[in-house]
Amino acid sequence: MKRFTMVFFLAFSLGLGATVKSPDIWALLSKTRFVEKLNREYGMYFLYPIFPDELKAMEGKTVEVTGFYIPLDVSTSDFAVLSKFPNAECFFCGGAGPESIVVAYLKNKPSKRIKVDEIITIKGTLKLNDTDIDELNFILLDSEIIN
């Protein structure tokens, strides 16, 4: 028994018994840098992302993002937008940057009406977008609201 206790203690101390914590997605997104480039099709300058390697490594993997719901007519839509910040401070209405929002394309429409600034968690497959200016930079595909 004494030996078992010692082995268990060592394993736990070394992290062998610990649960692996998923990365802080918002922290990873915030490491994205943006450069202003001319878009010839629109004749305007837009911010284009340069994704960090650690975020690129997450592409194609299932991630969970918890954030504030931003209203974009979700009642008739199969997508939801999450923000790191409440609506008044989000990218669209406040001074936050494009690294603070994620669009999730849902497998199913929400079963209930989601309120502005309601905190929800969405799970989906991460896709990074650095070319299509008509789409957000951070996308969750095949997503579902899990709370």
C-alpha positions as CSV (number, residue, x, y, z in Angstrom):
1,M,0.0,0.0,0.0
2,K,2.8,2.3,0.9
3,R,4.5,1.7,-2.5
4,F,1.2,2.3,-4.4
5,T,0.7,5.6,-2.5
6,M,4.3,6.7,-3.4
7,V,3.8,5.8,-7.1
8,F,0.4,7.6,-7.2
9,F,1.9,10.7,-5.6
10,L,4.8,10.8,-8.0
11,A,2.6,10.3,-11.0
12,F,0.2,13.0,-9.9
13,S,3.1,15.4,-9.1
14,L,4.6,14.8,-12.6
15,G,1.3,15.6,-14.1
16,L,0.6,12.0,-15.3
17,G,-2.7,12.0,-13.4
18,A,-3.8,15.5,-14.3
19,T,-6.4,16.3,-16.9
20,V,-5.0,18.1,-20.0
21,K,-6.6,21.5,-20.2
22,S,-7.7,22.7,-23.6
23,P,-6.0,25.9,-24.7
24,D,-7.5,29.3,-24.0
25,I,-8.9,29.9,-27.5
26,W,-9.3,33.7,-27.0
27,A,-5.7,34.0,-25.9
28,L,-4.6,32.1,-29.1
29,L,-6.8,34.2,-31.3
30,S,-5.3,37.4,-29.8
31,K,-1.8,36.3,-31.0
32,T,-3.0,36.9,-34.6
33,R,-1.5,39.9,-36.2
34,F,-3.1,42.0,-38.9
35,V,-1.6,43.8,-41.8
36,E,-3.3,46.3,-44.0
37,K,-3.4,45.3,-47.7
38,L,-5.1,46.7,-50.8
39,N,-7.9,44.6,-52.1
40,R,-8.0,45.3,-55.8
41,E,-11.5,43.9,-56.2
42,Y,-13.0,46.5,-53.8
43,G,-10.3,49.1,-54.3
44,M,-9.9,49.5,-50.6
45,Y,-7.5,48.5,-47.8
46,F,-8.5,45.7,-45.5
47,L,-6.9,44.0,-42.5
48,Y,-5.6,40.6,-43.4
49,P,-4.6,38.1,-40.6
50,I,-1.2,36.5,-40.0
51,F,-2.0,33.5,-37.8
52,P,0.6,32.3,-35.3
53,D,1.9,28.7,-35.8
54,E,0.3,27.5,-32.6
55,L,-3.1,28.6,-33.9
56,K,-2.5,27.1,-37.3
57,A,-1.8,23.8,-35.5
58,M,-5.4,23.9,-34.1
59,E,-7.0,24.3,-37.6
60,G,-9.2,21.3,-38.4
61,K,-9.5,20.3,-34.8
62,T,-12.5,20.5,-32.6
63,V,-12.5,23.4,-30.2
64,E,-14.9,24.9,-27.7
65,V,-15.3,28.7,-27.5
66,T,-17.3,30.5,-24.7
67,G,-18.3,34.0,-25.4
68,F,-21.0,36.6,-25.5
69,Y,-23.7,36.1,-28.1
70,I,-23.9,38.9,-30.7
71,P,-27.3,39.2,-32.4
72,L,-27.3,38.6,-36.1
73,D,-30.9,37.3,-36.7
74,V,-30.1,33.8,-35.4
75,S,-33.8,32.9,-35.3
76,T,-33.8,32.3,-39.0
77,S,-30.2,31.4,-39.4
78,D,-27.9,28.5,-38.9
79,F,-25.0,30.6,-37.6
80,A,-24.0,32.4,-34.4
81,V,-21.4,35.0,-33.7
82,L,-19.5,34.9,-30.4
83,S,-17.5,37.8,-29.0
84,K,-14.9,37.8,-26.3
85,F,-16.5,41.1,-25.1
86,P,-20.1,42.1,-24.5
87,N,-22.1,43.6,-27.4
88,A,-21.3,47.3,-26.5
89,E,-17.5,46.5,-26.6
90,C,-17.4,44.0,-29.4
91,F,-15.7,44.3,-32.8
92,F,-18.9,45.5,-34.5
93,C,-20.2,48.0,-32.0
94,G,-17.2,48.9,-29.8
95,G,-13.4,49.2,-30.1
96,A,-12.4,45.5,-30.1
97,G,-10.3,44.0,-32.9
98,P,-11.2,41.2,-35.4
99,E,-9.4,38.7,-33.2
100,S,-12.3,39.0,-30.6
101,I,-15.0,37.5,-32.7
102,V,-15.8,34.0,-34.0
103,V,-18.6,32.8,-36.4
104,A,-20.0,29.4,-35.9
105,Y,-22.0,27.6,-38.6
106,L,-24.4,25.4,-36.6
107,K,-25.5,21.9,-37.5
108,N,-29.0,22.8,-36.2
109,K,-30.8,26.0,-35.6
110,P,-30.9,26.9,-31.9
111,S,-33.7,25.3,-30.0
112,K,-34.3,28.5,-28.0
113,R,-34.0,32.2,-28.5
114,I,-30.6,33.4,-27.5
115,K,-30.4,36.8,-25.9
116,V,-27.9,39.6,-26.6
117,D,-24.8,39.1,-24.4
118,E,-25.9,35.7,-23.2
119,I,-22.8,33.7,-22.5
120,I,-22.8,30.5,-24.5
121,T,-20.3,27.8,-25.4
122,I,-20.1,26.4,-29.0
123,K,-18.1,23.4,-30.1
124,G,-17.0,23.0,-33.7
125,T,-14.1,22.5,-36.1
126,L,-11.8,25.4,-36.3
127,K,-11.2,27.0,-39.8
128,L,-8.9,30.0,-40.3
129,N,-9.7,32.5,-43.0
130,D,-7.0,34.8,-44.3
131,T,-8.3,35.5,-47.8
132,D,-12.1,35.9,-48.0
133,I,-12.9,39.5,-46.8
134,D,-16.7,38.7,-46.8
135,E,-16.1,36.1,-44.1
136,L,-14.8,36.4,-40.5
137,N,-11.2,35.2,-39.8
138,F,-12.1,32.6,-37.2
139,I,-14.8,30.1,-38.2
140,L,-16.3,27.1,-36.4
141,L,-17.7,24.5,-38.8
142,D,-20.2,21.7,-38.0
143,S,-20.9,23.5,-34.7
144,E,-23.3,23.0,-31.9
145,I,-24.2,25.0,-28.9
146,I,-23.3,22.9,-25.9
147,N,-24.9,25.0,-23.0
